[in-house]
């Protein structure tokens, strides 16, 4: 996803796709986060609360990007910050929080 958007920015197409990127991130986050949080709760994952808080913060930051885009229109530097934020957030979130779910799922599925 980010590679495609970075390419669009490099090809001067970012303004045409930035709003769609924001909307798709918002939709995906809402659906994915709900499922993930439910799974963590069901499996009694110790990272469940931290996970939920991280999701709330992500949605808030994404909302800030939406607001700035609505108020000011497309800004290439702002779009670059969004992609950098998402890439960094995902790497950190998956590598630090989401990985804590796997042992809980395995343990929960044991007879």
C-alpha positions as CSV (number, residue, x, y, z in Angstrom):
1,X,0.0,0.0,0.0
2,X,2.6,2.6,1.0
3,X,4.8,1.7,-1.9
4,X,2.0,2.4,-4.4
5,X,1.2,5.7,-2.7
6,X,4.8,6.7,-2.6
7,X,5.0,6.0,-6.4
8,X,1.9,8.1,-6.9
9,X,3.6,11.0,-5.0
10,X,6.7,10.6,-7.1
11,X,4.6,10.6,-10.3
12,X,2.7,13.8,-9.2
13,X,-0.5,11.8,-8.8
14,X,-0.7,12.1,-5.0
15,X,-3.4,14.8,-5.0
16,X,-5.8,12.6,-6.9
17,X,-5.4,9.6,-4.6
18,X,-4.7,11.2,-1.2
19,X,-8.4,11.4,-0.1
20,X,-9.0,7.9,-1.2
21,X,-5.9,6.8,0.8
22,X,-7.2,8.5,3.9
23,X,-10.7,7.0,3.5
24,X,-9.4,3.5,2.8
25,X,-7.1,3.6,5.9
26,X,-10.0,4.8,8.0
27,X,-12.3,2.0,6.8
28,X,-9.6,-0.7,7.0
29,X,-8.5,0.4,10.5
30,X,-12.1,0.4,11.8
31,X,-12.8,-3.1,10.5
32,X,-9.4,-4.7,11.3
33,X,-9.0,-3.1,14.7
34,X,-12.4,-4.3,15.9
35,X,-11.7,-7.9,14.9
36,X,-8.2,-7.8,16.4
37,X,-9.4,-6.3,19.7
38,X,-12.1,-8.9,19.9
39,X,-9.6,-11.7,19.3
40,X,-7.2,-10.3,22.0
41,X,-10.1,-10.1,24.5
42,X,-11.3,-13.6,23.8
43,X,-7.8,-15.1,24.1
44,X,-7.0,-13.1,27.3
45,X,-4.0,-11.5,25.6
46,X,-2.0,-9.4,28.1
47,X,-1.5,-6.7,25.5
48,X,-5.2,-6.2,24.8
49,X,-5.5,-2.9,26.7
50,X,-2.3,-1.5,25.2
51,X,-3.5,-2.7,21.8
52,X,-6.8,-0.9,22.1
53,X,-5.1,2.3,23.3
54,X,-2.7,2.2,20.3
55,X,-5.7,1.8,18.0
56,X,-7.5,4.8,19.5
57,X,-4.4,6.9,19.1
58,X,-3.9,5.7,15.4
59,X,-7.5,6.7,14.6
60,X,-7.0,10.1,16.3
61,X,-3.9,10.8,14.3
62,X,-5.6,9.7,11.1
63,X,-8.5,12.0,11.9
64,X,-6.0,14.8,12.2
65,X,-4.7,14.1,8.7
66,X,-8.3,14.0,7.5
67,X,-9.1,17.4,9.1
68,X,-6.0,19.1,7.7
69,X,-6.8,17.7,4.2
70,X,-10.3,19.0,4.4
71,X,-9.2,22.4,5.6
72,X,-6.1,23.0,3.4
73,X,-6.4,20.5,0.6
74,X,-3.7,18.2,-0.7
75,X,-0.2,18.9,0.5
76,X,2.6,16.7,-0.7
77,X,4.7,17.0,2.4
78,X,1.7,16.2,4.6
79,X,0.9,13.1,2.4
80,X,4.5,12.0,2.9
81,X,4.2,12.4,6.6
82,X,1.1,10.2,6.6
83,X,2.8,7.4,4.7
84,X,5.8,7.6,7.0
85,X,3.6,7.6,10.0
86,X,1.6,4.6,8.8
87,X,4.7,2.6,7.9
88,X,6.4,3.4,11.3
89,X,3.2,2.7,13.2
90,X,2.6,-0.6,11.6
91,X,6.2,-1.8,12.1
92,X,6.1,-0.8,15.7
93,X,2.6,-2.0,16.4
94,X,3.0,-5.4,14.8
95,X,6.5,-6.0,16.1
96,X,5.7,-4.9,19.7
97,X,2.0,-5.5,20.4
98,X,0.4,-7.8,17.8
99,X,3.1,-10.5,18.2
100,X,1.9,-11.0,21.8
101,X,-1.4,-12.4,20.5
102,X,0.1,-15.5,18.8
103,X,1.1,-17.4,22.1
104,X,-2.4,-16.6,23.5
105,X,-4.2,-18.0,20.5
106,X,-2.0,-21.2,20.6
107,X,-2.6,-21.6,24.3
108,X,-6.3,-20.9,23.9
109,X,-6.6,-23.6,21.2
110,X,-4.9,-26.3,23.2
111,X,-7.2,-29.0,24.5
